[in-house]
Amino acid sequence: MTVTLVSVLFVSAALTALGAFIAAWKRELTAALCGLPVMFAGAGTAFVGVARFGAASGAPLLGQEAAVLLAIAALAAVALGVGLSGREIPR
């Protein structure tokens, strides 16, 4: 079985949709933040796939670098969200 750009984009779309579903389904903020890294993983997978299959003219590592930056951004967003949710005032 060969991996094509279309299959990579289907996997990335599924990951992004799964992350959006997780974020929308959970009621608590900290639980909803679990969907954010999954959405970023879908975007990172799309970047890597496009860079891999479109590397005829550009640098093939550009997509991997973008995916690493997205992973760092997802980690920072989750850390910020958990920190802010810990400061909630109980009602």
Phi, psi and omega in degrees: 000130179259145179267127179246172179296325180295318179293324177295319179291328175294318178295317180293323177294322178294319178295319179294318178294321178297317178296320177294322178295318178297316181294325181280332185282323185284143181268326180275150183294317183293325178286326179290334179290347177293337179281341183296313177296331178291321177294319177295327177294323176296318178294321178295322177296321178295318178299314181294319179295316179293321178292325181290315185270347178249028186273016182293325183249335185250185179282129182286346181274355182297319179293323178291323177294320177294323179293322177294319177296322176294322178295320178293320178295321178295318178296318179294321179294320178293318179297319178294317179295320178293322177295320179287326180288337176287343179266007179296144178272124179292141182261000000 
